[in-house]
Amino acid sequence: MEVNISKQNGITTVTLVGRLDTPASPEVEKALEPVHENATGTIVLDCKGLEYISSSGLRIFLSIRKSAAAKGGRVIVKDINNDIRSVFMMTGFLNLFEIQ
């Protein structure tokens, strides 16, 4: 699992590549600590390269949303594939996140 974080013009973009499953979750959570700390602006979760998401991955997305909401930020989930869209639909995440 690869996580890249960039910030430009007040927008933090988190690019996720690979499988966000239970074994990868601790590493991803650690990589995203700076995003939680600075969740005041817009956070874009770029999922173009995300192949799979487990319940552990969904919890990570939810925790980012919670951090952003507490600090006045917003989260946009971008470029999810059809499989991940199905998971989001079944779990109600389509209603929780702004999807682009």
N, CA, C and O of each residue as an XYZ file, in Angstrom:
400
protein
N       0.848     -1.180      0.000
C       0.000      0.000      0.000
C       0.884      1.230      0.000
O       1.817      1.335      0.796
N       0.591      2.149     -0.884
C       1.370      3.379     -1.003
C       0.479      4.577     -0.682
O      -0.650      4.672     -1.164
N       1.002      5.491      0.140
C       0.284      6.707      0.520
C       1.180      7.895      0.214
O       2.305      7.977      0.708
N       0.680      8.815     -0.598
C       1.406     10.047     -0.898
C       0.542     11.227     -0.482
O      -0.645     11.288     -0.801
N       1.158     12.167      0.236
C       0.436     13.340      0.712
C       1.087     14.583      0.122
O       2.302     14.760      0.202
N       0.265     15.438     -0.469
C       0.770     16.705     -0.987
C      -0.196     17.809     -0.571
O      -1.382     17.565     -0.348
N       0.330     19.016     -0.473
C      -0.503     20.153     -0.088
C      -0.227     21.300     -1.046
O       0.922     21.666     -1.293
N      -1.314     21.863     -1.585
C      -1.179     22.966     -2.511
C      -2.422     23.846     -2.410
O      -3.547     23.354     -2.504
N      -2.216     25.135     -2.221
C      -3.311     26.110     -2.139
C      -4.352     25.741     -1.086
O      -5.551     25.905     -1.313
N      -3.904     25.245      0.057
C      -4.814     24.905      1.151
C      -5.552     23.590      0.987
O      -6.397     23.247      1.813
N      -5.243     22.852     -0.065
C      -5.880     21.561     -0.301
C      -4.848     20.465     -0.068
O      -3.783     20.449     -0.684
N      -5.187     19.548      0.835
C      -4.327     18.396      1.098
C      -4.848     17.236      0.265
O      -6.009     16.846      0.384
N      -3.985     16.690     -0.575
C      -4.367     15.546     -1.399
C      -3.636     14.311     -0.900
O      -2.411     14.291     -0.789
N      -4.423     13.279     -0.601
C      -3.882     11.998     -0.168
C      -4.131     11.018     -1.308
O      -5.278     10.701     -1.625
N      -3.052     10.541     -1.922
C      -3.166      9.586     -3.015
C      -2.919      8.194     -2.458
O      -1.876      7.925     -1.862
N      -3.897      7.307     -2.660
C      -3.825      5.941     -2.148
C      -3.677      4.978     -3.317
O      -4.458      5.012     -4.269
N      -2.667      4.121     -3.234
C      -2.402      3.160     -4.308
C      -2.238      1.775     -3.688
O      -1.434      1.580     -2.777
N      -3.005      0.826     -4.193
C      -2.887     -0.552     -3.707
C      -4.141     -1.006     -2.989
O      -5.252     -0.576     -3.298
N      -3.932     -1.895     -2.014
C      -5.034     -2.498     -1.264
C      -5.035     -1.965      0.165
O      -4.076     -2.159      0.911
N      -6.112     -1.300      0.533
C      -6.252     -0.785      1.901
C      -7.010     -1.843      2.699
O      -8.217     -1.746      2.920
N      -6.255     -2.855      3.122
C      -6.832     -3.963      3.866
C      -6.327     -3.957      5.303
O      -5.588     -3.054      5.695
N      -6.710     -4.934      6.078
C      -6.351     -4.984      7.499
C      -4.844     -4.976      7.725
O      -4.383     -4.234      8.593
N      -4.047     -5.760      6.992
C      -2.597     -5.702      7.219
C      -1.974     -4.340      6.900
O      -0.993     -3.953      7.536
N      -2.519     -3.616      5.940
C      -1.963     -2.321      5.535
C      -2.439     -1.178      6.431
O      -1.808     -0.121      6.458
N      -3.522     -1.363      7.151
C      -4.149     -0.278      7.910
C      -3.234      0.413      8.915
O      -3.216      1.644      8.943
N      -2.466     -0.313      9.751
C      -1.612      0.397     10.717
C      -0.605      1.338     10.053
O      -0.375      2.447     10.536
N      -0.018      0.903      8.964
C       0.960      1.720      8.229
C       0.281      2.958      7.634
O       0.839      4.054      7.673
N      -0.911      2.780      7.090
C      -1.645      3.890      6.487
C      -2.077      4.885      7.569
O      -1.976      6.096      7.374
N      -2.552      4.380      8.697
C      -2.945      5.268      9.802
C      -1.774      6.131     10.251
O      -1.932      7.329     10.484
N      -0.612      5.528     10.369
C       0.584      6.273     10.782
C       0.944      7.334      9.739
O       1.284      8.463     10.093
N       0.870      6.975      8.470
C       1.191      7.915      7.391
C       0.216      9.097      7.363
O       0.575     10.192      6.932
N      -1.009      8.870      7.822
C      -2.040      9.915      7.756
C      -2.121     10.785      9.007
O      -2.968     11.676      9.073
N      -1.270     10.555      9.992
C      -1.285     11.381     11.211
C      -1.199     12.877     10.904
O      -1.951     13.649     11.499
N      -0.308     13.327      9.993
C      -0.255     14.770      9.694
C      -1.566     15.302      9.102
O      -1.908     16.468      9.299
N      -2.290     14.459      8.386
C      -3.566     14.879      7.797
C      -4.586     15.129      8.909
O      -5.341     16.100      8.861
N      -4.602     14.250      9.905
C      -5.510     14.430     11.047
C      -5.191     15.718     11.802
O      -6.095     16.448     12.208
N      -3.918     15.987     11.984
C      -3.500     17.156     12.750
C      -3.837     18.464     12.040
O      -4.113     19.469     12.695
N      -3.816     18.461     10.718
C      -4.050     19.675      9.931
C      -5.307     19.549      9.076
O      -5.291     19.886      7.892
N      -6.386     19.069      9.668
C      -7.610     18.793      8.913
C      -8.538     20.000      8.842
O      -9.759     19.843      8.833
N      -7.975     21.194      8.792
C      -8.798     22.403      8.803
C      -9.297     22.808      7.425
O     -10.312     23.498      7.327
N      -8.631     22.412      6.377
C      -9.031     22.797      5.021
C      -9.712     21.652      4.301
O     -10.387     20.823      4.911
N      -9.525     21.624      3.013
C     -10.095     20.565      2.184
C      -9.096     19.420      2.072
O      -7.912     19.626      1.805
N      -9.601     18.213      2.283
C      -8.799     16.999      2.137
C      -9.399     16.208      0.988
O     -10.584     15.873      1.005
N      -8.579     15.912     -0.008
C      -9.009     15.100     -1.142
C      -8.358     13.730     -1.008
O      -7.133     13.610     -0.978
N      -9.194     12.702     -0.927
C      -8.694     11.329     -0.910
C      -8.777     10.816     -2.344
O      -9.849     10.448     -2.826
N      -7.631     10.799     -3.014
C      -7.565     10.385     -4.418
C      -7.426      8.867     -4.462
O      -6.384      8.318     -4.104
N      -8.485      8.199     -4.902
C      -8.546      6.737     -4.868
C      -8.378      6.106     -6.245
O      -8.742      4.947     -6.448
N      -7.832      6.859     -7.183
C      -7.680      6.337     -8.548
C      -6.887      5.031     -8.564
O      -7.195      4.125     -9.338
N      -5.866      4.935     -7.709
C      -5.031      3.731     -7.661
C      -5.414      2.760     -6.560
O      -4.716      1.770     -6.338
N      -6.517      3.030     -5.866
C      -6.953      2.149     -4.784
C      -7.728      0.981     -5.380
O      -8.751      1.171     -6.039
N      -7.232     -0.223     -5.143
C      -7.818     -1.416     -5.745
C      -8.892     -2.047     -4.872
O      -9.832     -2.662     -5.376
N      -8.745     -1.891     -3.547
C      -9.612     -2.611     -2.605
C      -9.637     -1.849     -1.293
O      -8.648     -1.221     -0.916
N     -10.769     -1.902     -0.591
C     -10.853     -1.317      0.742
C     -11.619     -2.278      1.653
O     -12.699     -2.754      1.302
N     -11.052     -2.551      2.817
C     -11.689     -3.417      3.806
C     -12.376     -2.561      4.856
O     -12.362     -1.333      4.770
N     -12.973     -3.205      5.843
C     -13.614     -2.459      6.927
C     -12.585     -1.628      7.692
O     -12.914     -0.555      8.197
N     -11.359     -2.106      7.782
C     -10.297     -1.328      8.434
C     -10.012     -0.052      7.651
O      -9.779      1.002      8.242
N     -10.030     -0.145      6.341
C      -9.832      1.020      5.491
C     -10.985      2.002      5.611
O     -10.777      3.215      5.630
N     -12.203      1.476      5.692
C     -13.368      2.338      5.865
C     -13.274      3.111      7.175
O     -13.641      4.285      7.233
N     -12.784      2.457      8.226
C     -12.605      3.140      9.519
C     -11.610      4.288      9.389
O     -11.794      5.336     10.009
N     -10.559      4.106      8.591
C      -9.580      5.174      8.374
C     -10.244      6.360      7.679
O     -10.030      7.505      8.078
N     -11.040      6.104      6.652
C     -11.755      7.177      5.956
C     -12.670      7.907      6.939
O     -12.735      9.136      6.942
N     -13.369      7.144      7.766
C     -14.288      7.733      8.737
C     -13.557      8.592      9.765
O     -14.051      9.645     10.166
N     -12.384      8.140     10.185
C     -11.624      8.917     11.175
C     -11.111     10.222     10.571
O     -11.040     11.235     11.267
N     -10.756     10.211      9.298
C     -10.352     11.448      8.625
C     -11.541     12.403      8.540
O     -11.400     13.604      8.772
N     -12.694     11.869      8.211
C     -13.900     12.698      8.150
C     -14.199     13.316      9.509
O     -14.551     14.492      9.601
N     -14.058     12.521     10.559
C     -14.324     13.002     11.916
C     -13.341     14.116     12.300
O     -13.745     15.131     12.867
N     -12.071     13.931     11.997
C     -11.059     14.961     12.283
C     -11.372     16.248     11.533
O     -11.289     17.340     12.095
N     -11.730     16.113     10.262
C     -12.042     17.289      9.447
C     -13.275     18.005      9.979
O     -13.289     19.233     10.063
N     -14.298     17.260     10.336
C     -15.526     17.874     10.849
C     -15.261     18.626     12.146
O     -15.829     19.695     12.371
N     -14.408     18.080     12.994
C     -14.093     18.716     14.278
C     -13.298     20.008     14.099
O     -13.336     20.891     14.955
N     -12.581     20.111     12.985
C     -11.714     21.273     12.759
C     -12.222     22.195     11.651
O     -11.517     23.109     11.222
N     -13.440     21.949     11.197
C     -14.026     22.810     10.175
C     -13.576     22.497      8.762
O     -13.789     23.305      7.858
N     -12.965     21.353      8.551
C     -12.511     20.966      7.214
C     -13.562     20.154      6.484
O     -14.646     19.897      7.008
N     -13.229     19.759      5.282
C     -14.126     18.907      4.499
C     -13.311     17.846      3.785
O     -12.121     18.029      3.528
N     -13.960     16.735      3.467
C     -13.290     15.615      2.813
C     -14.007     15.304      1.507
O     -15.231     15.186      1.459
N     -13.214     15.176      0.456
C     -13.720     14.778     -0.854
C     -13.043     13.459     -1.218
O     -11.820     13.338     -1.139
N     -13.842     12.477     -1.614
C     -13.306     11.203     -2.089
C     -13.418     11.222     -3.607
O     -14.496     11.441     -4.160
N     -12.302     10.990     -4.264
C     -12.220     11.191     -5.718
C     -11.794      9.903     -6.420
O     -10.934      9.172     -5.930
N     -12.396      9.641     -7.552
C     -11.993      8.573     -8.478
C     -12.026      7.170     -7.869
O     -11.052      6.424     -7.974
N     -13.152      6.809     -7.228
C     -13.267      5.434     -6.735
C     -13.712      4.527     -7.875
O     -14.487      4.932     -8.741
N     -13.213      3.299     -7.862
C     -13.618      2.345     -8.894
C     -14.994      1.759     -8.544
O     -15.528      2.033     -7.469
N     -15.557      0.967     -9.435
C     -16.904      0.435     -9.242
C     -17.006     -0.487     -8.036
O     -18.024     -0.482     -7.344
N     -15.967     -1.282     -7.769
C     -15.991     -2.185     -6.615
C     -16.047     -1.391     -5.310
O     -16.827     -1.713     -4.413
N     -15.226     -0.364     -5.211
C     -15.202      0.459     -4.000
C     -16.496      1.268     -3.891
O     -17.013      1.466     -2.791
N     -17.015      1.730     -5.017
C     -18.299      2.434     -5.010
C     -19.396      1.528     -4.447
O     -20.250      1.984     -3.686
N     -19.373      0.249     -4.819
C     -20.356     -0.717     -4.301
C     -20.235     -0.863     -2.789
O     -21.242     -0.908     -2.081
N     -18.997     -0.937     -2.295
C     -18.769     -1.033     -0.851
C     -19.297      0.230     -0.167
O     -19.957      0.147      0.869
N     -19.006      1.398     -0.747
C     -19.487      2.661     -0.186
C     -21.022      2.688     -0.168
O     -21.628      3.180      0.784
N     -21.635      2.159     -1.218
C     -23.088      2.161     -1.294
C     -23.680      1.230     -0.225
O     -24.632      1.604      0.460
N     -23.128      0.040     -0.082
C     -23.641     -0.934      0.889
C     -23.473     -0.472      2.330
O     -24.281     -0.814      3.193
N     -22.425      0.306      2.590
C     -22.135      0.732      3.962
C     -22.690      2.116      4.292
O     -22.589      2.563      5.435
N     -23.268      2.791      3.316
C     -23.807      4.124      3.545
C     -22.772      5.234      3.434
O     -23.079      6.395      3.706
N     -21.547      4.891      3.036
C     -20.492      5.892      2.924
C     -20.745      6.877      1.790
O     -20.210      7.986      1.810
N     -21.552      6.495      0.800
C     -21.868      7.437     -0.281
C     -22.594      8.658      0.271
O     -22.490      9.751     -0.284
N     -23.331      8.468      1.368
C     -24.055      9.584      1.990
C     -23.174     10.387      2.937
O     -23.514     11.521      3.274
N     -22.056      9.827      3.371
C     -21.188     10.487      4.336
C     -20.130     11.372      3.682
O     -19.652     12.331      4.288
N     -19.770     11.048      2.451
C     -18.662     11.732      1.794
C     -19.126     12.411      0.513
O     -20.082     11.985     -0.135
N     -18.422     13.471      0.176
C     -18.602     14.100     -1.127
C     -17.776     13.282     -2.105
O     -16.557     13.193     -1.959
N     -18.423     12.682     -3.103
C     -17.742     11.807     -4.054
C     -17.616     12.541     -5.388
O     -18.589     13.105     -5.889
N     -16.430     12.528     -5.950
C     -16.197     13.130     -7.261
C     -15.635     12.097     -8.208
O     -15.369     12.404     -9.370
